[in-house]
Amino acid sequence: MGGELYYVLNRTESGRCVSCNWPGGEDFFGTAENTHAASVSGATLARNIAMRYEKAVVYCDDAAFVTAPLIGAMQANDERIQWVWVVHSTSATHDARPLNPEKVGMEAACVNAAREYRNIHLGAISRFIEDHLVEEYAAPRDKIIPTGNGVNPLDEKYRIRSKKEIDAKIDAVNRTLPDEDRIPLDQPLVFSFGRPVPYKRLDLTLRAAAKKPGAFHPVVVTLGEHPELHALRSELNVRASIIDAFDFELVACLCQHERTLAVAILARNEPFGLIPAEARLLTRKQGGTLVVPSDGGGLAEQVTDGKDGFVIHHPEDPAGLCSAFDQIRSTSVEGIRDAGVDRVFGGGYTWSSRIMETLSSLYEEVAAVRDEVLLEITSMEKHGL
């Protein structure tokens, strides 16, 4: 939604936080001290704004603001303000072991606050996260409300590129790459992208390519250097393009490239992920078919196998991935594309529908007009596409 989050405590020379223990060493969540400082300042600012209105909903997003709902409500509580901790992930889903007890304690405190305060809620971005909160944190299910991510389908970045644009972009990127990483324009491609961390399983497309030499060319775009992937390519002796720099325009062009077989998003236990919705909007006219794993958490619940994409039921086995690619080759994907776009709108993966879903769960008067309002908004969005 814009803006930046600045940390002032325990920062590294680069200005980032220390002591984050996500797999792969990401440091954007920082220490418990930073979380407390962010939650206090965020809750104070939000409360000062919300007090001007008859009703207000405060989204306290992810780990950075985990205790903001409790801080916002625990003194002179004003029940005109609804506080929501929007849970994208928890220490238990993604942190490396051993877990940081301070972080787990903060999460547990917010879950307990939802029991104690009528105006504190837990926002789940997927069924996977909702079940996780109940099973791992003993969260009261009746205090969990839907706060899923969404896309703006009219964003310019989802436009359909021409073949000339796509070829020109890939050619421009190729000129900056060493020979071994260049993307061939005349071969079937399988495209994956994501952060260079183990649970994203970016290695699987390379392993599948090694299983069926010459059947397709893997292209992997990462958000940072991924030396393990380069080493695996050498070990497998497989041809693959590995690009250690994220560029959304390149991602869009690879999704829409006429010879892209599949957009394979293979992360394990992904809390939600906007990739299915984004891929479906990008490939609605041309390009790859969406493939996700059965153990993909919030990814898997967005795909009906064979109808609007494909689900790999044995995701650690490269042979299963190869079978999905073979199935795509032998399937008419036009119906799958159309069903995928319908899922973006009908499944509630736009910003409009997600916001209405959250507000409807909090206010009866919004719930009463939700369907009518959404029908009108959705019609405008589809017309705009």
C-alpha positions, 0 to 999 in steps of 0.5 A, a space after each residue: 500500500 506504499 510507505 516504508 518501515 524503518 528500524 532503529 534498533 540492532 541494525 547492521 551496517 547496511 541498515 537492516 535488522 540483525 537476528 532474524 532467523 528465517 531460512 536463508 538468512 532474510 533480515 527484514 523481520 528483525 529482533 523482538 526489540 524491533 517488533 515491540 518498537 514497531 508495534 508501539 509506534 504503529 498502534 499509537 499512530 493508528 489509534 490517533 487516526 482511528 479516533 477521528 471516525 465512527 468506525 475504524 479497522 486497523 490492519 496490523 500486518 504480519 510479524 512487524 506489528 504482532 503486538 500492535 492490537 494488544 497495545 492499541 486496546 489494552 489501556 483506554 480501549 475504544 471498541 469503535 476501533 477493530 484491531 486485526 493481526 493479519 497473519 502471513 506466517 508465524 515463527 512456527 511455520 517458517 523460522 529456523 530452529 530453535 525458535 526464538 521464544 520472545 517471538 513465539 511469546 509475542 504471537 501467543 500474546 496476540 492470540 490470547 488478546 483475541 480471546 480477551 477483547 471483543 475488538 481484537 481479531 486474528 486475520 488469516 490470509 488462507 485456510 492453511 494459516 487459519 488451521 495453523 493458528 488453531 492447531 499450533 497456537 490454540 487460537 479461537 476459530 470464532 475470532 479468526 476473520 478472512 484477510 487474504 491478499 489480493 491483486 488489482 486486475 487493472 494494474 498496468 503490469 498485468 497487461 498483455 505484451 506483444 510478441 515483439 515486446 516479449 522477444 525484445 525484453 528477453 533479448 535485452 536481458 540475454 545481452 547482460 548474461 553469460 552464455 550459460 544463463 541465456 534464455 533460448 527463444 526457440 525452445 519450450 520453457 518452464 519458468 519459476 521464480 522466488 526468493 533464494 531459500 530452500 522452502 521455495 524449491 527452485 531446484 525442482 525444475 532443474 531436477 525435472 529437466 535432468 530427468 527428461 533431457 531436452 524436453 524443456 529449458 528451465 528458467 529460474 529468476 531469483 530475488 538475490 544470489 542463489 549459489 546453490 542453484 548454480 552448483 546444482 546445475 553443474 552437478 546435474 549437468 543440465 542446461 538452465 537459465 538462472 538469473 539472480 536479479 528480480 525484474 517484474 517485466 522479465 517475469 511478465 514476459 516469461 509468463 506470457 512467452 508463447 513457448 512457455 509450457 508452465 509457470 511452476 510455483 513449487 514452494 512448500 507450506 506457502 502461507 498464501 502467495 499472490 503468484 497464482 492470481 498474478 500468473 493467471 492474469 498475465 497468462 490469460 491470453 498466452 503463455 504458461 500454465 500454472 503448476 503448484 505442489 499439493 503441499 503448497 499450503 495457501 498455493 494449493 488451495 487456489 488451484 483445482 487440478 486439471 481445471 484451472 491449473 495443475 497440482 503435483 501430488 508428489 512434489 519432491 519427485 521430479 518425475 511427477 513434475 515431468 508428468 505434469 508438463 507432459 499433461 500440459 503438452 497434451 491438453 487444450 489450455 484455453 479452457 484452463 486459462 479461462 477458468 483461472 481468470 474466473 477463479 481470480 474474480 470468483 474465488 475472491 483474489 482481487 483487492 476489492 473482494 478481499 477488503 469486502 470479505 474482511 469488512 463483511 465479517 466485522 460489520 453486518 451493514 457491509 455484509 448486507 450489501 456485499 454481493 451487490 457492491 462486489 457484482 458492480 465492482 467485478 463487472 467494472 474490473 472485468 470490462 477493464 481487462 
